[in-house]
Amino acid sequence: MRALGEAGEALAADSAGAESPAYLYWVDAGELQVMESRVYTELRRPLRAVPLLRDVLGKYDTTHTRELALYLSWLAVALADANEPEEAASTAERVIRLSASVSSDRTAARVRVVLERLESFRDVPEVRAVLDGAA
């Protein structure tokens, strides 16, 4: 979280014309928000992760299919952690659909992570349908 805070400060300084770290050539406010939400997801803090992911995904360029699938995978996991299995299943379906259209080991790995996380909700009909469909 400290590193994300420093990156946010560097991003703000960069926009003000100050010298910035080299990694900022590809980082913008949206990308930093995704990174922050991913950290919250991995820390199992879905109440922080879900709003950040929804915000950034609401503005995300849908032509970036691979990245969209990856970011949605973190949203699906965060929703499962928030005990929202039906919405997690719906998001997982989208992740699976997008991942099928790109050749990426990383998206395939994230699909497996999402499916594993949903397994504990197998008794929820929407989740069971996703799990059975992916099998």
C-alpha atoms as one frame of an Amber mdcrd trajectory, in Angstrom:
protein
   0.000   0.000   0.000   2.939   2.278   0.713   4.340   1.632  -2.772   0.947
   2.408  -4.328   0.794   5.632  -2.342   4.258   6.593  -3.587   3.224   5.763
  -7.149   0.142   7.948  -6.756   2.291  10.823  -5.523   4.714  10.324  -8.424
   1.816  10.293 -10.877   0.492  13.542  -9.434   3.981  15.096  -9.567   4.410
  13.899 -13.167   1.231  15.665 -14.203   2.589  18.807 -12.550   5.763  18.578
 -14.654   8.137  17.234 -11.986  10.642  14.470 -12.708   9.021  11.065 -12.311
  10.034   7.399 -12.081  10.570   5.572 -15.374   7.596   3.232 -14.838   5.161
   6.101 -15.268   5.486   5.877 -19.033   2.711   3.243 -18.982   0.871   4.057
 -15.750  -2.068   6.408 -15.636  -4.602   7.047 -12.880  -6.831   4.199 -14.108
  -3.994   1.677 -14.174  -2.920   2.726 -10.691  -6.510   2.279  -9.517  -6.527
  -1.239 -10.980  -3.296  -2.051  -9.155  -4.720  -0.742  -5.904  -7.888  -2.777
  -6.312  -5.848  -5.890  -7.099  -3.923  -5.416  -3.863  -7.177  -5.097  -1.922
  -8.488  -8.207  -3.662  -5.405 -10.233  -2.777  -5.670  -8.979   0.819  -9.327
 -10.109   0.795 -10.645  -6.619   1.411 -13.529  -6.679  -1.057 -15.305  -3.635
   0.358 -12.356  -1.602  -0.882 -11.616  -3.587  -4.039 -15.097  -3.819  -5.577
 -15.873  -0.078  -5.801 -12.433   0.671  -7.265 -12.749  -2.070  -9.869 -16.279
  -1.081 -10.804 -15.202   2.512 -11.228 -12.214   1.787 -13.452 -13.999  -0.921
 -15.441 -16.894   1.442 -16.083 -14.480   3.663 -18.007 -12.275   0.946 -19.489
 -11.723   0.607 -23.232 -13.424  -2.689 -24.084 -11.198  -3.192 -27.114  -8.401
  -4.177 -24.694  -9.876  -7.651 -24.306  -7.002  -9.337 -22.479  -6.660  -6.623
 -19.849 -10.418  -6.389 -19.440 -10.594 -10.143 -18.790  -7.788  -9.895 -16.245
  -9.327  -6.941 -14.401 -12.745  -8.589 -14.377 -11.154 -11.699 -12.879 -10.106
  -9.691  -9.840 -13.616  -8.281  -9.617 -15.095 -11.792  -9.691 -12.806 -12.889
  -6.858 -13.549  -9.756  -4.823 -17.289 -10.306  -5.293 -16.922 -13.884  -4.073
 -15.001 -12.603  -1.064 -17.822 -10.114  -0.456 -20.246 -13.066  -0.335 -21.942
 -12.061  -3.586 -21.789 -15.397  -5.417 -24.455 -14.641  -8.024 -22.721 -11.468
  -9.147 -19.341 -13.198  -8.957 -20.716 -15.929 -11.229 -22.022 -13.385 -13.724
 -18.648 -11.638 -13.782 -16.871 -14.987 -14.084 -18.966 -15.829 -17.155 -17.775
 -12.613 -18.751 -14.159 -13.387 -17.837 -14.448 -16.844 -19.395 -16.078 -15.478
 -22.556 -13.422 -12.772 -22.997 -10.572 -15.173 -22.208 -11.755 -17.573 -24.879
 -11.234 -14.863 -27.487  -7.569 -14.207 -26.641  -4.542 -16.451 -26.565  -3.064
 -15.690 -23.159  -1.644 -17.993 -20.522  -2.245 -15.287 -17.942  -5.973 -14.987
 -18.629  -6.274 -18.779 -18.644  -4.560 -18.884 -15.248  -6.880 -16.187 -13.894
  -9.924 -18.138 -15.117  -8.684 -21.099 -13.070  -8.246 -18.860 -10.001 -11.782
 -17.506 -10.387 -13.271 -20.976 -10.811 -11.398 -22.262  -7.760 -12.664 -19.326
  -5.710 -16.249 -19.952  -6.838 -16.077 -23.631  -5.903 -17.085 -22.889  -2.302
 -20.381 -21.499  -3.664 -21.172 -24.541  -5.833 -24.597 -24.928  -4.202 -25.679
 -21.544  -5.634 -27.414 -22.297  -8.969 -25.731 -19.454 -10.895 -22.307 -20.548
  -9.674 -22.991 -24.213 -10.401 -23.959 -23.283 -13.955 -20.663 -21.426 -14.469
 -18.606 -24.226 -12.934 -20.390 -26.925 -14.913 -20.123 -24.917 -18.112 -16.386
 -24.433 -17.642 -15.753 -28.106 -16.896
